[in-house]
Amino acid sequence: MSKPNVGQVDRMIRLILGLVIVTLGFYFSSWWGLLGLVLLGTAAVSRCPLYMPFGISTCPIEQK
């Protein structure tokens, strides 16, 4: 399994935005609310598939 590439602050932002987008999607009866599920999913697993090809990671660097 690949290691997490989404840090704690990034996860919180994704969680909050995901909940807002899903809620607005339900409120306005719009399919756009499904985009919020992507943010909630990436927050839940701490991995973003779009970060992987670019080598981006918002996780703190482990010091040895």
N, C-alpha and C positions, 0 to 999 in steps of 0.2 A: 504494500500500500504506500502511496506517496505521502510525504509529510505535509502537514498543514501549511498553507501560504496566506491565510487570512488572520491578521492579528486581532486582539481583543477590541480595540477601538473600531476597527473596520467592521468587525462582527456586530457591534452595537449599532453602528450606523446602518448597516444592511438590515438588521432586525427591525429597527424603527421605520425606515423607509419602506421596507417590505410590508409591514403592518398597515402603514398609511395608504400605500398603493392598493392593497387588497381591499381595505375598507372603502376607499373611494370607488373602486371597481364595483363593489356590491351596491353602494349608495346610488351610483349613476347607471347601474345595470350594464356595465361595459366589460367587454372581454379584455380590455387593457389591464384590468385588475390581476389577471393571471401573471403578468410580469412581476408582480410582487412576490409570487410564489418562488420565482427563481432566486430573488434576493434572500428570502427566508431559507431556501434550501442550501444556498452557499454559506449562509450564516450558521446553519445547523451542523454542517459537516466540516467547517473551517477550511474549505478548499474552493478556489475559484478556477474553473477550467480556462478562463480567459487570461489569467495570470501566468499559467504554466508555460505557454510557448515563449513568452517574453521574459521569463525568469524573475518575475516580480513577486515579492513577498513582503507583507506588512507585519509578519511575525518578528518579535525581537530576535536579534542575532545571539546564538548561543556562544558563550565564551568558554574556552577550554583552558 
